[in-house]
Amino acid sequence: MITLYVLMTYRETLMRLKEMERDNLIEIQSKSIVVTEKGKPFIRNICMAFDVLLQRKKPETQLFSMTV
């Protein structure tokens, strides 16, 4: 059961990161993720892709610390 959860979480995170890669905010490499110059102002958004609790509670969670 835990293995399935980790796999689902990994896939969801990767999907969010792929969208950011299409926007040229990051570059996904074989063993790393590189934030581009264009992506630096959005580093907080990029990090939010890894926040499993945040993603699971959407849309019921109101974010008080919004990004610009």
N, C-alpha and C positions, 0 to 999 in steps of 0.2 A: 504494500500500500504506500509506503513512504517513497519507494522508488518511482512509482507512477506520479506521485505529487511533485517530486523533484523534476521529473521529465516534463510535466505539464508546465511547471513554473519556468523552466529553462526555455521551453518553446515560446511561451507568452513574452518573456523578456526579450528573446531574440527577435520576435516579430516587432516589438516596439523599437528595438535598436535598428532593425533594417529600415524602418520608416525614417529614422533620423539619419541613417546613412544615405538614403535617397535624397535627403535635403542637404547633403554635404556638411552635416554637423559633426559626423564622426567617420572614421574608417575602421571597419572590422577586419582585423588581420587574424592569422591562424592562432596566435597565442596572446593577442592583446587587442584593445580598443583604443584608438588614437582620436583625441578630440582635435578637430581642425581649428584654424583661426576663426572661421565663421561660427564654429560651435562654442567657442569659449564663453560668450555671453549667456549661453544656454546650459552651462555645466550643471546647474541645479536640476533642470529638466531631464538631462541625460541621466543623472544619478537616480532620479525618481523612477526610472525604468526598472531599477533593481529592487525597489521597495515593494515587496510582496504584499505586506499588509495594506499599504495604500491602494494597490491595484485591486485587491480582493474586496475592499470596502466601497469602491466606486459603485454607483454614484451617491450612496447614502452619506459618505463622509464629506463634510464641508472643510475645505482647506482654508485655514486662517492666514497662513503665510503663503500667499500667492506669488507666483513668479511673474515678472513683467515681460 
